[in-house]
Amino acid sequence: MINIIDPHLHLFDLERGQYDWLKAESPPTWPDKKSINNSYSDTDLQKSASFSVGGYVHIEAGFDNELGHREIANVEQRASLPLRSIGFIDITLEPAEFINEFNNQAQYRSTVGIRHIIETLNSTTENALLLEQDSATSEVKRITSLLENDNSYTNLTFLQKHNGIFELQCDVNNRELVVQIFTFFQRLPNLQLVLNHAGFAPSAFDANGQANAAFDNWKLNTELLTRLPNIAVKCSGFEMVDRVYGKSQIQAVLMHCINVFGLDNVMLASNFPLCEFSVTYEHYWQQVFEVLEQMVNDGLIKAEHKKALYFDNAFRIYQFSKLR
């Protein structure tokens, strides 16, 4: 049986958490949002007869964005599998407030880093750029405001000093935004960055099966980010761009990421439960395994590389060895 580490998922607890973004009256206004408006635990990951989950990384999901440590406490209390946690801290907080919340989160054994989605200043949802009907100009202004805030650099310098991971969730399709992000994080060369959802790659092929120019633009922008000295990437969140994506999209994104980030810096992840907008959790991973087998058969990767993508890299980057 295949044993995986899933390095990007969200386990909601609706009885105790806030999750304002899941409420029907709140954005995003997805017609299928109600399908994930449920509580989830890691027992929901353990229903497959063909693979097992040997560990996972819970990514903040809006449980309590004033006191992010409460979310980590909640997932640790409910965990039955090896767990690593990424909490929320607003990076524009006054440094004393940031450090206080960082220390509150650091007391929990599973904590390895933080996420502050940088598409919008107040977002706690996946892919805010796609959820809001904003112009690229206003998006640039928001990110400029975030990255030019002196507290952001001061606080992330503190995170770097303490070997924390920063989950970099941003839209990689806008060159101006990517240049700003690259310029900012160049100043933090020792900060471990993990690019979420491969930067939301558009479809690799158009309706006629021809190469999509937008995908080529995404590829060029990811190549700029790979010049940052300490960055990894998670291939996931395909459903956030296209609810009916296919295996060809998984392969196109994965192959490019391997080529430019390097095999050791690429992880496969699910984005559960949001992956279930398109397919079940089990079906998602079955798709991934089939893509990997095809890539081996086509000579694109070696058979021994598969485990690096669905287990070894996540084990190393998220420091699962410290749980032993």
NORTALIN-V143114 format. One record per residue. RES is the residue in three letters. OMEGA is omega in degrees with one decimal (NA if undefined). Layout:
BEGIN
{{RES OMEGA} {RES OMEGA}}
END
This chain:
BEGIN
{{MET 178.2} {ILE 177.9} {ASN -175.8} {ILE 160.7} {ILE 178.8} {ASP -172.1} {PRO 176.4} {HIS 174.7} {LEU -174.5} {HIS 179.2} {LEU -177.4} {PHE 170.2} {ASP -171.6} {LEU -179.1} {GLU -173.3} {ARG -175.7} {GLY -177.5} {GLN 178.0} {TYR -178.4} {ASP -176.3} {TRP 178.1} {LEU -177.3} {LYS -173.3} {ALA -175.8} {GLU -176.6} {SER 171.6} {PRO 6.2} {PRO -177.9} {THR 176.5} {TRP 177.4} {PRO -178.4} {ASP -176.0} {LYS -176.5} {LYS -177.9} {SER 178.3} {ILE -179.1} {ASN -176.4} {ASN 170.0} {SER -179.7} {TYR 172.8} {SER -177.3} {ASP 171.2} {THR 177.2} {ASP 179.7} {LEU -168.3} {GLN -175.0} {LYS -177.4} {SER 175.4} {ALA -174.0} {SER 176.0} {PHE 178.0} {SER 178.6} {VAL -178.3} {GLY 179.5} {GLY -180.0} {TYR 176.4} {VAL 176.1} {HIS 178.7} {ILE -176.7} {GLU -175.8} {ALA 175.2} {GLY 177.1} {PHE 178.1} {ASP -175.3} {ASN 168.3} {GLU -178.3} {LEU -173.6} {GLY -179.0} {HIS 179.1} {ARG 178.0} {GLU 179.0} {ILE 176.2} {ALA -177.8} {ASN -177.4} {VAL 177.2} {GLU -179.4} {GLN -174.8} {ARG -172.3} {ALA 172.2} {SER 178.8} {LEU 174.6} {PRO -169.2} {LEU 164.9} {ARG -174.2} {SER 171.3} {ILE -177.7} {GLY 175.2} {PHE 165.1} {ILE 175.3} {ASP -175.1} {ILE 177.2} {THR 177.4} {LEU 169.2} {GLU -174.2} {PRO 179.6} {ALA 178.0} {GLU 178.8} {PHE -178.5} {ILE 179.2} {ASN 179.9} {GLU 175.7} {PHE 179.9} {ASN 176.3} {ASN 179.5} {GLN -176.4} {ALA 179.2} {GLN -179.2} {TYR -171.8} {ARG -174.2} {SER -172.4} {THR 175.3} {VAL -178.7} {GLY -176.6} {ILE 170.5} {ARG 166.7} {HIS -176.6} {ILE -171.9} {ILE 171.7} {GLU 176.3} {THR -174.8} {LEU -172.6} {ASN -174.1} {SER 171.1} {THR -178.1} {THR 178.0} {GLU 171.9} {ASN -177.3} {ALA -179.1} {LEU 179.5} {LEU -176.1} {LEU -178.9} {GLU -180.0} {GLN -178.9} {ASP 175.5} {SER 177.5} {ALA -178.6} {THR -180.0} {SER 177.2} {GLU 177.2} {VAL -179.7} {LYS -180.0} {ARG -178.4} {ILE 176.1} {THR 178.9} {SER -179.3} {LEU -173.4} {LEU 178.0} {GLU 174.9} {ASN -176.8} {ASP -179.5} {ASN -178.6} {SER -179.9} {TYR 179.5} {THR -176.8} {ASN 179.0} {LEU 171.6} {THR 176.3} {PHE 178.3} {LEU 178.0} {GLN -179.6} {LYS -177.4} {HIS 172.8} {ASN 176.1} {GLY 176.0} {ILE 170.3} {PHE 177.6} {GLU -175.8} {LEU 177.0} {GLN -176.8} {CYS 177.3} {ASP -175.1} {VAL -177.3} {ASN -179.5} {ASN -174.2} {ARG -178.0} {GLU 177.9} {LEU -178.0} {VAL 178.6} {VAL 177.5} {GLN -179.2} {ILE 178.9} {PHE -177.6} {THR 179.9} {PHE -172.9} {PHE 170.8} {GLN -178.9} {ARG -178.6} {LEU -169.2} {PRO -178.1} {ASN 178.7} {LEU 177.1} {GLN 177.2} {LEU 172.6} {VAL -179.8} {LEU -178.5} {ASN 170.9} {HIS 178.6} {ALA 177.1} {GLY 175.6} {PHE 179.2} {ALA 174.0} {PRO 179.9} {SER -179.6} {ALA -176.5} {PHE 177.6} {ASP -175.3} {ALA 179.7} {ASN 179.8} {GLY 179.4} {GLN 179.2} {ALA -177.9} {ASN -178.6} {ALA 179.4} {ALA 177.9} {PHE 177.3} {ASP 177.6} {ASN 176.5} {TRP -179.9} {LYS 179.7} {LEU -178.5} {ASN 176.3} {THR 179.2} {GLU 175.4} {LEU -179.1} {LEU 179.9} {THR 176.2} {ARG 171.6} {LEU -168.0} {PRO -170.7} {ASN -174.9} {ILE 173.8} {ALA -176.0} {VAL 173.7} {LYS 176.0} {CYS -174.0} {SER 175.1} {GLY -179.1} {PHE -178.8} {GLU -179.8} {MET 178.8} {VAL -176.2} {ASP -177.9} {ARG -176.8} {VAL 176.3} {TYR 178.9} {GLY -178.6} {LYS 179.1} {SER 177.8} {GLN 177.0} {ILE -177.2} {GLN -178.1} {ALA -179.8} {VAL -177.7} {LEU -177.0} {MET 178.3} {HIS -179.3} {CYS 176.6} {ILE -177.1} {ASN -172.7} {VAL 178.3} {PHE -175.2} {GLY -175.3} {LEU -175.1} {ASP -176.0} {ASN -177.4} {VAL 177.7} {MET 171.5} {LEU -177.1} {ALA -172.1} {SER -169.0} {ASN 176.6} {PHE 1.6} {PRO -176.5} {LEU 176.0} {CYS -177.1} {GLU 165.0} {PHE -175.5} {SER -177.4} {VAL 175.9} {THR 178.3} {TYR 179.9} {GLU -179.2} {HIS 178.0} {TYR -178.0} {TRP 174.9} {GLN 175.1} {GLN -178.9} {VAL -179.2} {PHE 178.3} {GLU 176.4} {VAL 179.6} {LEU 178.4} {GLU 179.3} {GLN 178.7} {MET 175.1} {VAL -179.0} {ASN -179.6} {ASP 178.2} {GLY -178.4} {LEU 173.4} {ILE 176.1} {LYS -177.8} {ALA -177.9} {GLU 178.8} {HIS -174.6} {LYS -175.7} {LYS 176.6} {ALA -174.3} {LEU -177.6} {TYR 178.1} {PHE -166.3} {ASP -176.7} {ASN 177.6} {ALA 178.6} {PHE -177.9} {ARG -173.2} {ILE -179.6} {TYR 168.4} {GLN 177.9} {PHE -179.6} {SER -179.4} {LYS 178.3} {LEU -175.5} {ARG NA}}
END
